[in-house]
Amino acid sequence: MGSATRTALAAAKQDLAARKGVTLASGEQLLSAGRAIEGSAQLRAVLADPAVEAFEKSALITSIFGALDATASALLSDLASARWSTRAEFLDGIEEIGIRAIAQSAGGKASIERELFEVERAVASDAELELAIGSTLGDTTQKAALVDRLLGSLISAATAAIVRHLVQSPRGRRIGELLRSAADLVADANGRIVATVTSAAPLSAAHEKKLVQTLTARYERTPILNVVIDDRILGGLRVQVGDEVVDGTIASRLADLRLQLAG
């Protein structure tokens, strides 16, 4: 991520956090506009061009995206007015603020992160489903309809809106990666963190409570645990928060021992 993009994103997040009356529709409309911009090289070039005046971009957005509510329109205009390192990062920025808007509209009460974890697991365990919604081929509208048909009754409207967008706008990314990234964004928007915990067996209530306390003290944020059961690690835990990994698994220790013996 370029320095211009970091600055633009920081400003956009502050702008979103300060806005009142952000609704689920605001976030959905922003994501939809992002997909439309993605599909038009000409529109993308104009809106991401720092040489084009902000008022010209706002007028263009109003003309093309007149159906957006006031919040989504203002957010999109501000995003387009900012300077981005690349056009691809401009699209990433629209997507991130759209997902954060959906999280903000839920008020931190909905378990969007956990539902995204469950969707990821469901997709990973079903090769047909992963191909159907994760392939870069196929009609995007049909993919969105498939999400509603298979998952609509199992997840909240906020989570469904995020998943529908992700399957329609993969942009070269795998669906599992997209779902995990979305969960991280939602958690961050709610002042939380996502900790992916790999264990050989389900955690006991006491062990989970202790882990939450430890992570809260370390990161000064409440962790949402995404527990993955993998008996191949033999025992111990592997905990990942963002790019930071603490690997205390028996399998990892044995691998280290083998390397030491071989050396």
C-alpha positions as CSV (number, residue, x, y, z in Angstrom):
1,M,0.0,0.0,0.0
2,G,1.4,3.4,-1.0
3,S,1.7,6.3,1.3
4,A,-0.9,8.3,-0.6
5,T,-3.4,5.4,-0.1
6,R,-2.6,5.2,3.6
7,T,-3.3,8.9,4.0
8,A,-6.5,8.6,2.0
9,L,-7.8,5.6,3.9
10,A,-7.1,7.2,7.3
11,A,-9.1,10.3,6.3
12,A,-11.9,8.2,4.9
13,K,-12.2,6.1,8.1
14,Q,-12.3,9.3,10.1
15,D,-15.0,10.7,7.8
16,L,-17.1,7.6,8.1
17,A,-16.8,7.3,11.9
18,A,-18.0,10.9,12.3
19,R,-21.1,10.4,10.1
20,K,-24.5,9.9,11.7
21,G,-27.2,7.8,10.2
22,V,-25.0,5.4,8.3
23,T,-27.3,2.5,7.2
24,L,-26.9,-0.9,5.7
25,A,-28.2,0.5,2.5
26,S,-25.4,3.2,2.5
27,G,-22.7,0.5,2.7
28,E,-24.4,-1.7,0.1
29,Q,-24.8,1.3,-2.3
30,L,-21.1,2.2,-1.9
31,L,-20.0,-1.4,-2.7
32,S,-22.3,-1.5,-5.7
33,A,-20.9,1.8,-6.9
34,G,-17.4,0.4,-6.5
35,R,-18.3,-2.6,-8.7
36,A,-19.6,-0.2,-11.4
37,I,-16.4,1.8,-11.3
38,E,-14.4,-1.4,-11.5
39,G,-16.3,-2.4,-14.6
40,S,-15.6,0.9,-16.4
41,A,-12.0,1.7,-17.2
42,Q,-12.9,5.2,-18.3
43,L,-14.8,6.0,-15.1
44,R,-12.1,4.5,-13.0
45,A,-9.4,6.6,-14.8
46,V,-11.3,9.9,-14.3
47,L,-12.3,9.3,-10.6
48,A,-8.8,8.1,-9.6
49,D,-7.0,10.9,-11.5
50,P,-5.6,13.5,-9.0
51,A,-5.5,16.1,-11.8
52,V,-9.3,16.1,-12.1
53,E,-10.9,18.7,-9.7
54,A,-12.9,17.4,-6.7
55,F,-16.0,19.3,-7.8
56,E,-15.9,17.7,-11.3
57,K,-15.7,14.3,-9.7
58,S,-18.6,15.1,-7.4
59,A,-20.7,16.3,-10.3
60,L,-19.8,13.1,-12.2
61,I,-20.8,10.9,-9.2
62,T,-24.1,12.7,-8.8
63,S,-24.8,12.3,-12.5
64,I,-24.0,8.6,-12.7
65,F,-24.9,7.5,-9.2
66,G,-27.9,9.6,-8.6
67,A,-29.7,6.8,-6.8
68,L,-27.2,6.7,-3.9
69,D,-28.4,8.0,-0.6
70,A,-26.8,11.1,0.8
71,T,-24.4,9.3,3.0
72,A,-23.1,6.9,0.3
73,S,-22.9,9.8,-2.2
74,A,-20.8,11.9,0.1
75,L,-18.5,9.1,1.1
76,L,-17.9,8.2,-2.6
77,S,-17.2,11.8,-3.5
78,D,-14.7,12.1,-0.6
79,L,-13.0,8.9,-1.7
80,A,-12.8,10.1,-5.3
81,S,-11.4,13.5,-4.2
82,A,-8.6,11.9,-2.3
83,R,-5.2,11.0,-3.8
84,W,-4.5,7.3,-4.2
85,S,-1.3,5.5,-5.0
86,T,-2.9,3.4,-7.7
87,R,-6.3,2.9,-9.3
88,A,-6.5,-0.6,-7.8
89,E,-6.0,0.8,-4.4
90,F,-8.7,3.3,-5.1
91,L,-11.1,0.4,-5.7
92,D,-9.8,-1.3,-2.5
93,G,-10.5,1.9,-0.6
94,I,-14.1,2.0,-1.8
95,E,-14.6,-1.6,-0.8
96,E,-13.0,-1.1,2.6
97,I,-15.2,1.9,3.5
98,G,-18.3,0.1,2.2
99,I,-17.6,-2.9,4.4
100,R,-16.8,-0.6,7.4
101,A,-20.1,1.3,6.7
102,I,-22.0,-2.0,6.9
103,A,-20.3,-2.8,10.2
104,Q,-21.0,0.7,11.6
105,S,-24.7,0.4,10.6
106,A,-24.9,-2.8,12.7
107,G,-23.7,-0.9,15.8
108,G,-21.2,-3.6,16.8
109,K,-24.1,-5.8,18.0
110,A,-24.3,-8.3,15.1
111,S,-21.8,-11.1,15.0
112,I,-20.7,-10.3,11.5
113,E,-17.2,-11.5,12.1
114,R,-18.3,-14.9,13.4
115,E,-20.7,-15.3,10.5
116,L,-18.0,-14.6,8.0
117,F,-15.8,-17.3,9.7
118,E,-18.7,-19.8,9.3
119,V,-19.2,-18.9,5.7
120,E,-15.4,-19.3,5.1
121,R,-15.5,-22.8,6.7
122,A,-18.6,-23.8,4.7
123,V,-17.0,-22.7,1.5
124,A,-13.6,-24.4,2.3
125,S,-15.3,-27.7,3.1
126,D,-17.3,-27.8,-0.1
127,A,-15.3,-27.8,-3.3
128,E,-18.4,-27.4,-5.5
129,L,-19.6,-24.4,-3.5
130,E,-16.1,-22.8,-3.5
131,L,-15.9,-23.2,-7.3
132,A,-19.5,-21.9,-7.8
133,I,-19.0,-18.6,-5.8
134,G,-15.2,-18.2,-5.9
135,S,-14.5,-18.7,-9.6
136,T,-13.6,-15.7,-11.7
137,L,-15.8,-17.1,-14.4
138,G,-19.6,-17.2,-14.3
139,D,-22.3,-14.6,-14.0
140,T,-21.8,-12.4,-10.9
141,T,-25.6,-11.9,-10.5
142,Q,-26.0,-15.6,-10.3
143,K,-23.3,-15.9,-7.7
144,A,-25.0,-13.3,-5.5
145,A,-28.3,-15.2,-5.9
146,L,-26.6,-18.4,-4.9
147,V,-25.3,-16.8,-1.7
148,D,-28.9,-15.6,-0.9
149,R,-30.4,-19.0,-1.7
150,L,-27.8,-21.1,0.3
151,L,-26.9,-18.8,3.1
152,G,-29.5,-16.0,3.3
153,S,-31.5,-17.7,6.1
154,L,-28.4,-18.6,8.1
155,I,-26.6,-15.2,8.3
156,S,-27.6,-11.6,9.1
157,A,-28.5,-9.1,6.3
158,A,-25.2,-7.3,7.0
159,T,-23.1,-10.4,6.5
160,A,-25.1,-11.4,3.4
161,A,-24.5,-8.0,1.9
162,I,-20.7,-8.3,2.4
163,V,-20.6,-11.8,1.0
164,R,-22.7,-10.9,-2.0
165,H,-20.3,-8.1,-2.8
166,L,-17.2,-10.3,-2.4
167,V,-18.4,-13.0,-4.8
168,Q,-19.2,-10.3,-7.4
169,S,-15.9,-8.5,-7.1
170,P,-13.1,-11.0,-6.5
171,R,-10.5,-9.0,-8.5
172,G,-8.1,-11.9,-8.6
173,R,-8.4,-12.8,-4.9
174,R,-9.5,-16.1,-3.5
175,I,-12.8,-16.2,-1.7
176,G,-11.3,-17.5,1.6
177,E,-8.8,-14.6,1.6
178,L,-11.7,-12.1,0.9
179,L,-13.8,-13.5,3.8
180,R,-10.9,-13.3,6.2
181,S,-10.0,-9.8,5.2
182,A,-13.6,-8.7,5.5
183,A,-13.8,-10.2,9.0
184,D,-10.7,-8.2,10.0
185,L,-12.2,-5.0,8.7
186,V,-15.5,-5.5,10.6
187,A,-13.6,-6.3,13.8
188,D,-11.4,-3.2,13.4
189,A,-14.5,-1.1,12.7
190,N,-16.0,-2.3,16.0
191,G,-12.8,-1.8,18.0
192,R,-12.0,-5.5,18.1
193,I,-9.4,-7.8,16.6
194,V,-9.6,-11.2,15.0
195,A,-7.4,-13.9,16.4
196,T,-7.2,-17.1,14.4
197,V,-6.5,-19.9,16.9
198,T,-5.4,-23.3,15.6
199,S,-5.8,-26.1,18.1
200,A,-5.7,-29.9,18.0
201,A,-8.9,-30.1,19.9
202,P,-11.8,-27.7,20.9
203,L,-10.8,-25.2,23.6
204,S,-12.4,-25.5,27.0
205,A,-14.4,-22.6,28.3
206,A,-11.6,-21.9,30.9
207,H,-8.8,-22.0,28.3
208,E,-10.8,-19.8,25.9
209,K,-11.4,-17.2,28.7
210,K,-7.7,-17.2,29.6
211,L,-6.7,-16.7,26.0
212,V,-9.2,-13.8,25.5
213,Q,-7.7,-12.1,28.7
214,T,-4.2,-12.6,27.4
215,L,-4.9,-11.2,24.0
216,T,-6.9,-8.3,25.4
217,A,-4.0,-7.3,27.6
218,R,-1.5,-7.6,24.7
219,Y,-3.5,-5.8,22.0
220,E,-5.8,-3.6,24.2
221,R,-8.7,-4.7,22.1
222,T,-11.3,-7.4,22.6
223,P,-10.4,-10.4,20.4
224,I,-12.9,-12.4,18.4
225,L,-11.6,-15.9,18.3
226,N,-11.7,-17.9,15.1
227,V,-10.9,-21.4,16.3
228,V,-9.7,-23.9,13.7
229,I,-9.4,-27.5,14.7
230,D,-6.4,-29.3,13.1
231,D,-5.2,-32.6,14.8
232,R,-2.0,-32.5,12.7
233,I,-0.5,-29.9,15.1
234,L,-0.6,-32.7,17.8
235,G,-1.1,-30.2,20.7
236,G,-0.5,-26.7,21.8
237,L,-1.8,-23.6,20.0
238,R,-1.0,-21.4,17.0
239,V,-2.4,-17.9,17.3
240,Q,-2.4,-15.4,14.5
241,V,-3.5,-11.7,14.8
242,G,-3.0,-9.9,11.6
243,D,0.6,-10.6,10.4
244,E,1.8,-11.6,13.8
245,V,2.0,-15.4,14.5
246,V,2.8,-17.1,17.8
247,D,3.3,-20.8,17.1
248,G,3.4,-22.9,20.2
249,T,2.3,-26.2,18.6
250,I,4.0,-29.5,19.3
251,A,4.3,-30.0,15.5
252,S,6.2,-26.7,15.2
253,R,8.5,-27.6,18.1
254,L,9.3,-31.0,16.6
255,A,10.1,-29.4,13.3
256,D,12.5,-27.0,15.0
257,L,14.1,-29.9,16.8
258,R,14.6,-31.8,13.6
259,L,16.2,-28.8,12.0
260,Q,18.6,-28.4,15.0
261,L,19.5,-32.1,14.8
262,A,20.1,-31.9,11.0
263,G,22.3,-28.9,11.5
